[in-house]
Amino acid sequence: DRVAQLGFRAFMSDESVFVQPEKRQRADVLKFRFLLSALFTLPLMWPMLHHFPVTSHLWVPAWLHSPWVQWLLATPVQFWLGWPFLDGAYRSLKSGYANMDVLVAFGTLSAYGYSHYLAFHPAAASAGGHMPMYFFETSAMIITVIWFGKWLEAKAKQNVRQWMEGWTMLLPSTARIIKNGREELVETVRLRKGDKAVIRAGEMIPVDGKIMAGWAIVDEAALTGESRPLDKAAGDQVSAGTRLIQGELTVRIDRAGGQTTLGQIIRSLEETQGAKPKIQAKADRAAAWFIPIVFGLALATWAYWYWVGSFGDWGTALKHAIAVIVCACPCAVGLAAPLSVFLSSRRAAELGILFRHGEAIEALCRADTILLDKTGTVTRGIPAVTDLVSRTMPETELLFLVASAERSCEHPIAGAFVREAGRNGIPLTAAEQVEETPGGGVQALVEGKRVIAGSRRFLISLGIVCPKTAETIQWEMQGKTVVYAAVNGVWAGTAAVSDSLRPGVASAVRRLKKMGLHLSLVTGDAHKAAIYAGKQGGIDDVRAGMLPQDKLELVRRLRQRGSVVALVGDGINDAPAMAAGHIGISVRNATDAAKEAADVRLLREDFNALADAVAISRRTVRNIQENLAFAFLYNALILPSAMSGRIEPWAAGTAMALSSVTVVLNALRMKRSLKRNRG
């Protein structure tokens, strides 16, 4: 009700992630209005050919000069096709402010009303002994070109919506779940957290969840922009909207429908369509002040031409005043930011980047300092076997024995060996007599062989000789965890387990440095491991041993110094610092707390997504600034010409529409630039 009082109409929206049909039809409705307006307007413009030297010799039917014919043609355009502007102007004035509709309504009604008066009062039209001036074509042309501009704008938005609708097609309508020990096909909307879904080769994954059993190759390009398919095994996460290429998975459902990452992306994009960066809000406030000024200039123009320029010629004075009103419509100002945000959000989503609101784009553009968490952010957050050296048998056989022994253990290092075996396609077997020693290692019987894996101290305590080698010394210097393995009481080899860097960290850091950003690695890890990770990624400023409170205090100190801080993190411990910064950024596989605290979410595994996000934000804001500069410069240049009587009202309306078209084309140019300049 309150929204209605302010002059707008509000409707309850469907909470589903699917694009509404009425939105898809808007461009078609605007196209119809433009074409119908043009059908009535072109006959009115035909007599205007006699006003130009180049076309003055062309034939024009005499009946088109009749004011009654012009009135019949202009009336449907003014009151039927132009009704949305009249209605919008009424509602705007009723709520106590003036918008673009007020300028359009006032300008067109002035032209139409004066012409209507002359048509129905021939004596007044012939007063003074000169030919009467009718402006029916002016009001009709203004409405027609505005519909043309709105149609182009809606067409650009429709392309974005159609692209979003294509994303909704990534979510299958049904899923196969295990119920009472049997597979059952159910609708996706009926899925619940905790259900177990079965996905086979060639199918789209319908949910976000954790793999409980199976192995598969998954194509995530549509969702995250990953160029190559990824191997997935037990313990890994999968997302709705990705395709299972090979294998079969049993997935425990964590999120379904609109709660999935895919659903959140679509909802965020829809919200971004209505979001306005601060720079656009400032421009809107300036436009609100601009409209009363335009009316003042129009009144001054009329007064000048009536009393000085045309010596009492009401028609000439009114014509120039209408030209001032029409050419100053700030249509382009309203388009400056939304279209740029639409297109940049679309491109970002294609690259696996989600801006949760329009202001996030502007905030990231202003950032000059980026703080990077280490574990789970710069690194994968999942221990992996980085090196393996076997002394008494093939490496694949040693990996099979150790992974089988570790299979039933809960320790993260045990999971590293199991995942490494899965990546190498090594099937594991059930171990017997498994005995796990906390802080030491594991002992088990695998196919009749006694396998021991753990720390060097643990194996020595069991009487097994494990000498240090050049490889193990180097691994320890790099901050890696060294695991020694023995088979049947004899040292068989060693492996290094480490949290490896995400792909693209080094190249992303180089790109960010070229953009002039200062990067700091802030982590609670030990100094040696932090320094090594920083060296691998090319990050010079490394701060180790940072507790969550230390990160929060660092963000506050940097803000007090005037820095614009962005913090990139993945865990609950990063959430307070992310919220305290100017902008928070979460990486793929971040915790729910980090995702909620983040303004930007990176869905792609490749760390270049961070550099892409910064590049997109900067290009978008620059494009918005270009659009706003053009919109206001256009008014500054054309207003004096209109006031001096050098522009006809219909030409002013055309120029106003063309300014909006120029803003649209500049935004589309940015779209091509983002594709060309990636990376």
PENORFEN-V243631 format. One record per backbone hydrogen bond with DSSP energy under -1.0 kcal/mol. CO is the residue of the C=O (numbers start at 0). NH is the residue of the N-H. If there is no record, write none. Layout:
# PENORFEN-V243631
<<CO NH> <CO NH>>
This chain:
# PENORFEN-V243631
<<0 4> <1 5> <2 7> <3 6> <19 23> <20 24> <24 28> <25 29> <26 30> <27 31> <28 32> <29 33> <30 34> <31 35> <32 36> <33 37> <34 38> <35 39> <36 40> <37 41> <40 44> <41 45> <45 48> <46 49> <47 50> <48 51> <54 57> <60 63> <61 64> <62 65> <65 69> <66 70> <67 71> <68 72> <69 73> <70 74> <73 77> <74 78> <75 79> <75 80> <76 81> <81 85> <82 86> <83 87> <84 88> <85 89> <86 90> <87 91> <88 92> <89 93> <90 94> <91 96> <92 95> <98 102> <99 103> <100 104> <101 105> <102 106> <103 107> <104 108> <105 109> <106 110> <107 111> <108 112> <109 113> <110 114> <111 115> <112 116> <113 117> <114 118> <115 119> <120 124> <121 125> <125 128> <134 138> <135 139> <136 140> <137 141> <138 142> <139 143> <140 144> <141 145> <142 146> <143 147> <144 148> <145 149> <146 150> <147 151> <148 152> <149 153> <150 154> <151 155> <152 156> <153 157> <154 158> <155 159> <156 160> <157 161> <158 162> <159 163> <160 164> <161 165> <162 166> <163 167> <164 168> <166 169> <167 170> <172 187> <174 185> <175 197> <176 183> <178 181> <181 178> <183 176> <185 174> <186 189> <187 190> <191 194> <194 252> <195 177> <196 250> <198 248> <199 202> <202 243> <204 240> <207 253> <207 254> <208 237> <209 251> <210 234> <212 249> <214 247> <215 231> <216 244> <216 245> <217 229> <218 242> <219 223> <220 224> <229 217> <231 215> <232 235> <235 210> <237 208> <238 241> <241 204> <242 218> <243 201> <245 216> <248 198> <249 211> <249 212> <250 196> <251 209> <252 193> <254 207> <255 258> <256 259> <259 263> <260 264> <261 265> <262 266> <263 267> <264 268> <265 269> <266 270> <267 271> <268 272> <271 274> <276 280> <277 281> <278 282> <279 283> <280 284> <281 285> <282 286> <283 287> <284 288> <285 289> <286 290> <288 292> <289 293> <290 294> <291 295> <292 296> <293 297> <294 298> <295 299> <296 300> <297 301> <298 302> <299 303> <300 304> <301 305> <302 306> <303 307> <303 308> <304 309> <305 311> <311 313> <312 316> <313 317> <314 318> <315 319> <316 320> <317 321> <318 322> <319 323> <320 324> <321 325> <322 326> <323 327> <325 328> <328 330> <329 333> <330 334> <331 335> <334 338> <336 340> <337 341> <338 342> <339 343> <340 344> <341 345> <342 346> <343 347> <344 348> <345 349> <346 350> <347 352> <348 351> <351 602> <351 603> <353 600> <356 359> <357 361> <358 362> <359 363> <360 364> <361 365> <367 517> <368 565> <369 519> <370 567> <371 521> <372 377> <373 376> <373 378> <377 501> <383 497> <386 495> <388 493> <393 397> <394 398> <395 399> <396 400> <397 401> <398 402> <399 403> <400 404> <401 405> <405 408> <410 414> <411 415> <412 416> <413 417> <414 418> <415 419> <416 420> <417 421> <418 422> <419 423> <420 425> <421 424> <431 444> <434 442> <436 439> <436 440> <439 454> <440 436> <441 452> <442 434> <443 450> <444 431> <445 448> <448 445> <449 487> <450 443> <451 485> <452 441> <453 483> <454 458> <455 459> <456 460> <458 463> <459 462> <468 472> <469 473> <470 474> <471 475> <472 476> <473 477> <474 479> <475 478> <480 496> <482 494> <483 453> <484 491> <484 492> <485 451> <486 489> <489 486> <491 390> <491 391> <492 484> <493 388> <494 482> <495 385> <495 386> <496 480> <497 383> <497 499> <499 379> <501 504> <502 606> <503 507> <504 508> <505 509> <506 510> <507 511> <508 512> <509 513> <510 514> <511 516> <512 515> <517 369> <519 371> <520 542> <522 545> <524 544> <525 529> <526 530> <527 531> <528 532> <529 533> <530 534> <531 535> <532 536> <533 537> <533 538> <540 520> <542 522> <546 550> <547 551> <548 552> <549 553> <550 554> <551 555> <552 556> <553 557> <554 558> <555 559> <556 560> <557 562> <558 561> <563 367> <563 368> <564 581> <564 582> <565 370> <566 584> <567 372> <568 586> <569 590> <570 573> <573 577> <574 578> <575 579> <576 580> <582 566> <583 598> <583 599> <584 568> <585 601> <586 589> <590 594> <591 595> <592 596> <598 355> <599 585> <600 353> <605 608> <606 609> <607 611> <608 612> <609 613> <610 614> <611 615> <612 616> <613 617> <614 618> <615 619> <616 620> <617 621> <618 622> <619 623> <620 624> <621 625> <622 626> <623 627> <624 628> <625 629> <626 630> <627 631> <628 632> <629 633> <630 634> <631 635> <632 636> <633 637> <634 638> <637 641> <638 642> <639 643> <640 645> <641 644> <647 651> <648 652> <649 653> <650 654> <651 655> <652 656> <653 657> <654 658> <655 659> <656 660> <657 661> <658 662> <659 663> <660 664> <661 665> <662 666> <663 667> <664 668> <665 669> <666 670> <667 671> <668 672> <669 673> <670 674> <671 675> <672 676>>
